[in-house]
Every structure is written in C-alpha cells, then in structure tokens.
Amino acid sequence: MKNITKKFGPVVASDKVNLEIYKGEILALLGENGSGKTTLMNMLSGIYFPDEGQIFINGKETVIRSPKDAYACGIGMVHQHFKLIDVLTAAENIVLGMKGRLNLKEASAKIREICDKYGFEVDPDQKIYNMSVSQKQTVEIVKVLYRGADILILDEPTAVLTPQETEKLFKVLRNMRDDGKAIIIITHKMHEVESLSDRVAVLRHGCFEGDIATKDTNAEDMTNRMVGHKVTLNIERPEPVNPKPRLEVKGLTVKTEDGIVKLKDVSFTARSGEILGIAGISGCGQKELLEAIAGLQSTTAGSITYIEENGTREELVGRDPREIMDMGVSLSFVPEDRLGMGLVGDMDLTDNMMLRSFQKGHSVFTDRRTPKELAQTVVDELEVVTPGLSTPVRRLSGGNVQKVLVGREIASSPTVLMTAYAVRGLDINSSHTIYNLINEQKKKGTAVIFVGEDLDVLLELSDRILVLCGGEVSGIVDGRTTDKNTVGMMMTRVGGAENEQ
C-alpha cells in the first residue's frame, strides 16, 4: 500500500500510509483507538475506496472497489462487527454473493471439510440468529477460508473468544502462515502480539510510524510507539475510605428457561468506596449476576438488597430495571456485540446519551441540550475520535463506540456501578483512562462491581475479588494479598478459599 489517504469530513483517518505485507508472515497492526487501523484494512478489503494512493498485489497495481474485487485478489477480512444475515443459515451466508450455480449440498460438504481440517465447529444448516457470538465469529472465518483468501485480515478476532478458542484460532493462523499466506491481525492484547506475530506495524493519528520485528520489541516499547510518548502502565489503587455496605446479595439462584442453573446460592456484599472484582472463566455466571442485580434477569431464589446512605433497605428482586436505575444502580455492561446491545448504531452520540434520560421529561418535547453537553464531555474526556456529535455511532471505530458506552454510564453518577468488560477492545492508553475513571467513582464513594477478563488487571485494580466457578462462589479474596495463581486455581474449582463475605 503506497501513500494511502482517506478522509471522513475533517477527520483524516489515513494520511499517506505506506505498508508492506509479506507472504508467509503474521503482521500485527497496532495503534490507539481511532488511529486508522480498521479504516486502512477496510480499503484493502474493498469496504472503502481510498481518496489517494495505490495498492499493489504481488507486484501488480490493483484497484479494489468492492469486497468482491478484494476476494478476486485473494483478500478476505473478518470484521469486528459481523457481516452476517441473521435469518440465513451458516452455509447461505458463506456462499452469499459468489458467482456460479448455487448448490448448498456441495457448499455444506466443502464447509465441513474446512471445519474438519482446521478444527472449527460449524453446523452449515444452523440459522445465524440461533448462534452464540463465538459461533458467528467462526462462520466469518470459515467464509473467508471458503473463498480461498491468501491475504487474511482479522480485526480484533479474539475479543469475544475464550482462551481455548483463541489458542485454536492461533494454531490455524500459524498453519496458514506456514502455508505461505499473509495474515494481518488487529489486536490490543500485547501478549497475543508477542506470541503470534512475526512483525509489528504501528499507526498513530492515521500516520504510519514504522514497523519492527516482534522479537526485537516488548509491550512497553510497542505502547510508547502507539501513543508517541512514555506510558506508565501501573494501575492506581487508592485505599477505600470508610466503606459501608451498599448492596447485599444472599442465596441468589438463576436458572434459564430450559432449567439450566447459571447461578447457585451466590452471596456477597458490595461496599461503598470499594472495587469488588468478579473473576471466572467465560460463561461461569458473571453476565447473569450483573443482569439479575440490574433487573434484566429473573431470579429463582435469593434476595438483592440495596442499602441507601441513610440505612434504608430496598429489595431489588422483582423491580423494574428503570426503577433500579433511578435508585442509582447503574449497569455499564459492554456486551459481546456492542451495537446489538447498549447503543443504537444508527443514532448519533447525543441521541444515544438521551436514551438514559428521555423518559424524565415533563413535556412532549425532549431535552436535547443536557444529553448534547454530556456527549461533548464524554468525547473530550475520553478522547473519542469522531467527526462530530451528529455522527452515527456505527461509523465510529469499535474502541470509540466502547468509550461512548462506558462514558455514558459513568457520567450518570451512580451509587452502585457495575461494569463488565469495560476495556474489551480498547488500547492500553484508553484502558488506563477507563481504570482512572472507575477509581474516581470509587473515591466518590460509589460501590464498584468490576467484571474483567484480565486477571493481572483484576489483581491490580480490585480491593476484593469474588471468584465464580460454574455459577457458584468459590471464594472472596483480598486483591492486595492474593496472587494470580491462587485466583486461577479457584476459577476452576469450587471451594478451597475462605469466603469472607
């Protein structure tokens, strides 16, 4: 790619970028949120057309005007937000848009062959709307492989995958690299960059800042290159000041409609001015726990008691989610599909802020001034890269969408802030901005319940850590005195640690 430039109004997303990608290598493309990584790859995959510059494939200049052109050049991209049609089957999505006579039986056989070869699990006849997020991710990857891509682009492919699924994917990618394919991976997880990639290329504010062999760099050096200055990666952990019980959960049990137990007899207390971390492997009940507290999930047994500053106790089970939110219990849940839950993609930043307040008006006219001011505050404080407040959030990068989502919840000044996967998909600098915001809430006396995927972060940020295993509490430990190995062991077995309520 030579002198590639792309503008969106006043925002220069790519500024004369020069990037070389080689056969038989895995290139990690790094940069802060909004630095132009996805935009650059969207031009290579035919989603966008560059305003200036040239693209050469195997030494020959190529014009890529559509994804179909990209596929013809052997380029396939797995996007951060899935490009699937929910009412169609996996096989129908995979072959959609391809030339020639459509034979679903032959297509299904070829899909199963690809899955057997690489270890994927996909039912070609299953409808997309019946699939989990990880299954949809797999369909996207198989779709690219089915079309014979020699250049494979993956945008945040592990954001929604379990460690086991991630390792399986990495094994596939290494095999494809050894087979001579060129692979570009966009990720913010430095340990993935170090373990998977051969070379690292860095973008900053839409400009190419250079590349380096992965073996010749480290996480701190890569972060400094991305940000442009030295970054301290230490997470602050202020001491709790006069913590008081704010939320008491006793004997909480949650079952699905099919009778599957997701939470069993869970009990704990969240205190004001304290961060309670929730640790557990994927699917062990974190999501159901937060949704039950927020009134989004029905419970089978147990109580959830909210304790006001004056000591008044209010039972939350059975209350409407709006009532619970108005009491000061805020759920900042960053879902696996950011634009499917939490925010409305076609609405702009101001309207998405207004989703929290439009019902509080006293006339037929909604108050747009306050949400607009809030949107501007979030943009300024979290450094959201956007052409303006009237931009639909679906046009923002994934990381900037997340900043809007988290910023909106924190700005509501809750007394209980529940946040899940708050930094999923965010670069290191943005992640530390979120950690600082959470700590500011803690200093104000907010009871913070923090669900995270990174054990190192949980240990640095949390005052106490509640560990879930199979929907049960295997213990609550002190975040300052425990270690990663202890918590990791508790995540895989129930019991064995003191449950200090």
C-alpha positions in Angstrom: 0.0 0.0 0.0 1.6 3.3 -1.1 0.6 6.8 0.1 -2.9 5.6 1.0 -5.1 8.5 2.2 -8.7 8.5 3.4 -10.8 11.4 4.9 -14.2 11.5 6.6 -15.1 15.1 6.6 -12.5 17.0 8.6 -11.0 13.8 10.1 -8.0 12.3 8.2 -8.3 8.6 9.0 -5.3 7.5 6.9 -2.6 10.0 5.9 -0.2 8.9 3.2 0.2 5.4 4.7 2.9 3.1 3.3 2.5 -0.5 4.4 4.1 -3.7 3.1 2.7 -7.2 3.9 4.7 -10.3 3.1 3.7 -13.9 2.2 4.3 -16.4 5.0 4.1 -13.9 7.9 1.7 -12.7 10.6 1.7 -8.9 10.8 0.3 -7.3 13.9 -1.2 -3.9 13.2 -1.1 -1.7 16.3 -2.5 1.8 17.2 -4.7 3.6 19.6 -8.5 3.5 19.1 -9.3 5.7 16.1 -5.7 5.6 14.7 -6.9 4.3 11.4 -6.2 0.6 11.6 -9.7 -0.7 10.6 -10.1 2.1 8.0 -6.8 1.1 6.4 -7.8 -2.6 6.3 -11.3 -1.7 5.0 -9.6 -0.1 2.0 -7.7 -3.3 1.4 -10.8 -5.4 1.7 -13.0 -3.1 -0.5 -15.3 -1.6 2.1 -13.8 1.9 1.5 -12.1 3.3 -1.5 -9.0 5.4 -0.9 -9.0 9.2 -1.8 -5.4 8.9 -2.8 -2.7 6.2 -3.1 -2.1 2.9 -4.8 -2.4 -0.8 -3.8 -0.2 -3.5 -5.3 -0.9 -7.2 -5.1 2.1 -9.5 -6.0 3.8 -6.5 -7.6 0.8 -5.6 -9.8 -1.2 -2.4 -9.2 -4.8 -3.3 -8.3 -7.9 -1.2 -8.0 -10.2 -2.6 -5.2 -13.7 -1.0 -5.4 -15.7 -3.7 -3.6 -15.3 -6.7 -1.3 -15.9 -8.8 -4.5 -12.8 -7.2 -6.0 -10.9 -8.0 -2.8 -11.9 -11.6 -2.9 -10.8 -11.8 -6.5 -7.4 -10.7 -5.4 -7.4 -13.3 -2.6 -8.1 -10.8 0.2 -10.6 -11.7 2.9 -11.4 -9.7 6.1 -13.1 -10.9 9.3 -14.7 -7.7 10.7 -15.0 -6.7 14.3 -18.8 -6.3 13.8 -20.1 -9.3 12.0 -21.4 -9.0 8.4 -23.9 -11.8 8.6 -27.6 -12.0 7.7 -29.4 -13.4 10.8 -32.3 -15.2 9.0 -30.0 -17.2 6.7 -28.1 -20.4 7.6 -24.3 -20.5 8.0 -23.9 -22.1 4.6 -26.1 -19.5 2.9 -24.1 -16.7 4.5 -20.8 -18.3 3.5 -21.7 -18.6 -0.2 -23.7 -15.4 -0.5 -22.6 -13.2 -3.4 -20.4 -15.9 -5.1 -20.7 -16.5 -8.8 -21.9 -19.7 -10.4 -24.7 -22.1 -9.8 -25.7 -22.4 -6.1 -25.5 -25.9 -4.7 -26.0 -25.8 -1.0 -25.3 -29.5 -0.6 -21.9 -29.2 -2.2 -21.2 -26.0 -0.3 -22.1 -27.7 3.0 -19.8 -30.5 2.2 -16.9 -28.1 1.5 -17.7 -26.2 4.7 -17.5 -29.4 6.7 -14.2 -30.2 5.0 -12.7 -26.9 6.0 -14.0 -27.3 9.6 -12.5 -30.8 9.9 -9.2 -29.5 8.5 -8.8 -26.6 10.9 -10.8 -27.9 13.9 -13.8 -25.5 13.7 -17.3 -26.4 14.8 -20.0 -25.1 12.5 -23.3 -26.6 11.5 -23.9 -25.4 7.9 -27.7 -25.7 8.4 -27.9 -23.7 11.6 -29.5 -20.2 11.4 -27.3 -17.3 12.4 -29.9 -16.0 14.9 -29.6 -19.2 16.9 -25.8 -19.0 17.2 -23.6 -17.7 20.0 -21.2 -14.8 19.3 -18.3 -17.2 19.1 -20.1 -19.4 16.6 -20.8 -16.3 14.4 -17.2 -15.4 14.6 -16.3 -18.9 13.4 -18.7 -18.6 10.4 -17.0 -15.3 9.4 -13.6 -17.0 9.5 -14.8 -20.1 7.6 -16.5 -17.7 5.0 -13.0 -16.2 4.3 -11.3 -19.6 4.1 -14.1 -20.9 1.8 -13.3 -18.2 -0.7 -9.7 -19.1 -0.8 -8.1 -16.0 0.7 -4.3 -15.8 0.5 -4.3 -12.5 2.4 -6.3 -12.8 5.6 -7.2 -9.7 7.8 -8.7 -10.2 11.3 -10.0 -7.2 13.2 -10.0 -7.9 17.0 -10.7 -11.6 16.4 -10.2 -12.7 20.0 -12.3 -10.0 21.7 -15.2 -12.5 22.2 -13.3 -15.8 22.2 -12.4 -18.0 25.2 -8.7 -18.7 25.8 -9.2 -22.2 24.4 -10.9 -20.8 21.2 -8.2 -18.2 20.9 -5.4 -20.8 21.1 -7.3 -23.0 18.5 -7.5 -19.9 16.2 -3.8 -19.1 16.7 -2.9 -22.7 15.7 -4.9 -22.3 12.5 -3.3 -19.0 11.7 0.2 -20.4 12.2 -0.6 -23.3 9.9 -1.9 -20.8 7.3 1.3 -18.7 7.7 3.5 -21.8 7.2 1.4 -22.5 4.0 2.6 -19.1 2.6 -0.4 -17.0 3.4 -0.1 -13.4 4.5 -2.1 -12.6 7.7 -2.8 -9.2 9.3 -4.2 -9.2 12.9 -5.5 -6.1 14.6 -5.4 -6.5 18.4 -4.8 -4.6 21.6 -3.7 -7.6 23.6 0.1 -7.3 23.7 0.6 -10.9 24.9 -1.1 -12.0 21.7 1.1 -9.8 19.6 4.2 -11.2 21.3 3.1 -14.9 21.0 1.6 -14.8 17.5 3.1 -12.2 15.2 6.4 -12.1 13.3 6.3 -8.3 12.7 4.6 -5.3 14.2 3.4 -2.2 12.3 2.3 0.9 14.2 -0.2 3.6 13.2 -0.6 6.9 15.1 -3.3 9.5 14.3 -3.7 8.0 10.8 0.0 8.0 10.0 2.4 5.1 9.6 5.0 5.2 12.4 7.2 2.3 11.2 7.5 -1.4 11.7 9.8 -3.7 13.7 10.3 -7.5 14.2 8.3 -8.7 17.1 11.3 -10.4 18.6 13.1 -7.0 18.8 10.4 -5.2 20.9 8.3 -5.6 24.0 4.9 -4.5 25.3 6.2 -1.2 26.8 8.1 -0.2 23.7 5.1 -1.0 21.5 2.8 1.0 23.7 5.2 4.0 23.6 5.3 3.8 19.8 1.5 3.8 19.6 1.0 6.7 21.9 4.0 8.8 20.9 5.3 9.2 24.5 6.3 7.1 27.5 3.3 5.5 29.1 3.2 4.3 32.7 1.3 1.0 32.8 0.8 0.9 36.6 -2.8 1.0 37.8 -3.6 3.2 40.7 -5.4 1.5 43.7 -6.5 4.1 46.3 -7.4 2.8 49.8 -11.1 2.5 50.5 -12.4 5.3 52.8 -15.0 4.3 55.4 -16.6 1.5 53.2 -20.2 0.8 54.1 -22.5 -2.0 52.8 -24.3 -0.7 49.7 -25.6 -3.9 48.0 -26.2 -7.3 49.7 -26.8 -10.4 47.6 -27.9 -13.5 49.5 -28.6 -17.0 48.2 -29.0 -15.8 44.6 -30.0 -18.5 42.2 -30.7 -18.0 38.5 -32.0 -20.7 36.0 -32.6 -20.4 32.3 -35.9 -21.2 30.7 -34.6 -24.7 30.0 -33.9 -25.2 33.7 -30.1 -24.9 33.4 -28.6 -23.4 36.6 -26.5 -20.3 35.8 -26.0 -19.1 39.4 -26.4 -21.2 42.5 -26.6 -19.8 46.1 -24.4 -16.7 45.4 -23.9 -14.4 48.4 -21.7 -11.3 48.8 -21.7 -7.7 49.9 -20.6 -4.7 47.7 -19.4 -1.7 49.7 -19.2 2.0 49.0 -15.8 3.4 48.0 -14.6 -0.1 47.1 -14.0 -2.1 43.9 -15.2 -5.7 44.0 -13.7 -7.6 41.2 -15.5 -10.6 39.7 -13.2 -13.4 38.3 -14.2 -16.5 36.5 -13.8 -18.3 33.2 -16.1 -17.3 30.3 -19.7 -18.3 30.9 -19.5 -19.0 34.6 -22.3 -16.7 35.5 -20.8 -13.2 35.6 -23.3 -11.9 33.0 -26.3 -13.4 34.7 -25.2 -12.0 38.1 -25.0 -8.4 36.9 -28.2 -8.7 34.9 -30.1 -10.1 37.9 -28.9 -7.1 40.0 -30.0 -4.7 37.3 -33.4 -6.3 37.0 -32.7 -7.6 33.5 -32.7 -11.3 34.6 -35.4 -13.1 36.5 -34.2 -14.9 39.6 -35.3 -18.3 41.0 -34.3 -17.8 44.6 -32.4 -15.3 46.9 -32.5 -11.6 47.6 -30.7 -8.5 46.4 -30.9 -5.6 48.9 -29.9 -2.1 48.1 -28.9 0.0 51.1 -29.2 3.7 50.9 -26.9 6.3 52.6 -29.4 6.7 55.5 -29.5 2.9 56.1 -32.9 2.3 54.3 -33.0 -1.1 52.8 -34.8 -1.8 49.4 -35.3 -5.2 47.9 -34.4 -5.1 44.2 -35.8 -8.6 43.1 -39.0 -8.1 41.2 -38.4 -4.4 40.5 -38.4 -2.8 37.0 -35.0 -2.1 35.5 -35.9 1.6 35.2 -36.8 1.7 38.9 -33.4 0.1 39.8 -31.5 2.5 37.6 -33.3 5.5 39.1 -32.2 4.4 42.6 -28.6 4.7 41.4 -27.7 1.2 40.4 -26.1 1.5 37.0 -25.1 -1.4 34.8 -22.3 -0.5 32.3 -22.3 -3.8 30.5 -20.0 -3.8 27.4 -21.7 -6.7 25.5 -20.1 -9.1 23.1 -22.0 -7.3 20.4 -21.6 -3.6 21.2 -24.0 -2.3 18.6 -26.6 -5.0 19.2 -27.0 -4.1 22.9 -26.2 -0.9 24.8 -26.2 1.6 21.9 -28.3 2.2 18.8 -25.9 2.2 15.8 -28.0 4.5 13.5 -28.4 7.1 16.2 -25.8 9.8 16.9 -23.9 10.4 20.1 -26.4 12.9 21.5 -29.4 10.6 20.9 -27.5 7.7 22.5 -26.9 9.8 25.6 -30.6 10.7 25.6 -31.6 7.0 25.8 -30.9 7.3 29.6 -32.9 10.5 30.2 -35.7 10.9 27.6 -38.4 9.5 30.0 -37.6 12.1 32.6 -39.1 15.0 30.6 -42.2 16.8 31.8 -43.5 17.8 28.4 -43.9 16.4 24.9 -40.6 17.9 24.0 -37.4 16.1 24.9 -34.4 17.9 26.5 -31.6 17.7 23.9 -29.3 20.3 25.5 -28.2 18.2 28.5 -27.5 15.0 26.5 -25.6 17.0 24.0 -23.4 18.6 26.7 -22.9 15.1 28.2 -21.9 13.7 24.8 -19.4 16.6 24.4 -18.0 15.9 27.8 -17.5 12.2 27.0 -15.9 13.0 23.7 -13.4 15.4 25.4 -12.6 13.4 28.5 -12.2 10.0 26.8 -10.7 11.4 23.6 -13.4 9.9 21.4 -12.3 10.2 17.7 -15.4 11.4 15.8 -16.2 13.9 13.1 -18.9 15.4 15.3 -21.7 14.7 17.8 -24.1 14.2 15.0 -22.2 11.2 13.6 -24.0 7.8 13.9 -22.1 5.6 16.4 -21.9 2.8 13.9 -19.4 4.9 11.9 -17.0 5.1 14.9 -14.3 2.6 15.5 -15.1 -0.3 17.9 -12.9 1.2 20.7 -14.6 4.6 20.4 -18.0 3.0 20.5 -17.0 1.4 23.7 -15.8 4.7 25.2 -19.2 6.3 24.5 -20.9 3.3 26.2 -18.8 3.3 29.3 -18.6 7.1 29.5 -22.4 7.4 29.4 -22.9 5.1 32.4 -20.1 6.6 34.5 -21.4 10.1 33.8 -24.8 9.2 35.4 -23.0 9.3 38.8 -24.4 6.0 40.1 -24.1 4.8 43.8 -23.5 1.3 42.5 -21.6 1.0 39.2 -21.5 -2.5 37.7 -19.1 -2.7 34.7 -18.4 -5.8 32.6 -15.6 -6.0 30.1 -15.2 -2.2 30.2 -11.9 -2.3 28.3 -12.7 -5.0 25.8 -11.1 -4.0 22.5 -9.5 -0.8 23.9 -5.8 0.0 23.5 -3.6 0.2 26.6 -3.8 4.0 26.9 -7.6 4.1 26.6 -7.8 1.2 29.1 -5.9 3.1 31.7 -8.2 6.1 31.1 -11.2 3.9 32.0 -9.4 2.5 35.0 -8.8 6.1 36.2 -12.5 6.9 35.7 -13.5 3.9 37.7 -11.1 4.8 40.5 -12.6 8.4 40.5 -16.0 6.8 41.1 -14.5 4.7 43.9 -13.1 7.9 45.5 -16.6 9.5 45.4 -18.0 6.6 47.5 -19.5 4.6 44.6 -19.7 0.8 45.1 -18.0 -0.6 42.0 -18.5 -4.2 40.8 -15.9 -4.9 38.1 -16.0 -7.9 35.8 -12.8 -8.3 33.8 -11.1 -10.8 31.6 -7.5 -9.9 32.5 -6.5 -11.4 35.9 -3.5 -9.1 36.1 -5.8 -6.1 35.9 -8.3 -7.5 38.4 -5.4 -8.1 40.9 -4.1 -4.5 40.5 -7.5 -2.7 40.5 -9.7 -4.6 42.9 -9.9 -4.3 46.7 -11.6 -7.7 46.9 -12.1 -10.4 44.3 -15.1 -12.7 44.2 -14.3 -15.8 42.2 -17.1 -17.7 40.4 -16.8 -21.3 39.2 -19.7 -23.0 37.4 -22.1 -20.4 38.8 -21.0 -20.9 42.4 -18.8 -18.7 44.6 -15.5 -20.5 45.2 -14.3 -17.7 47.5 -13.7 -14.0 48.1 -10.1 -12.9 48.5 -8.2 -9.7 49.2 -7.0 -8.2 46.0 -3.8 -6.8 47.7 -2.6 -10.1 49.2 -3.7 -12.8 46.8 -1.9 -13.8 43.6 -2.8 -14.8 40.1 -2.1 -18.5 40.6 -4.5 -18.7 43.6 -7.3 -17.0 41.8 -6.7 -19.1 38.7 -7.0 -22.3 40.7 -10.2 -21.0 42.4 -11.7 -20.3 38.9 -11.6 -24.0 38.1 -12.9 -25.5 41.3 -15.5 -24.6 43.9 -14.3 -24.1 47.5 -10.8 -24.1 48.9 -10.6 -20.5 49.9 -12.0 -18.5 52.8 -15.3 -16.9 51.8 -15.0 -13.6 53.6 -18.4 -12.1 52.9 
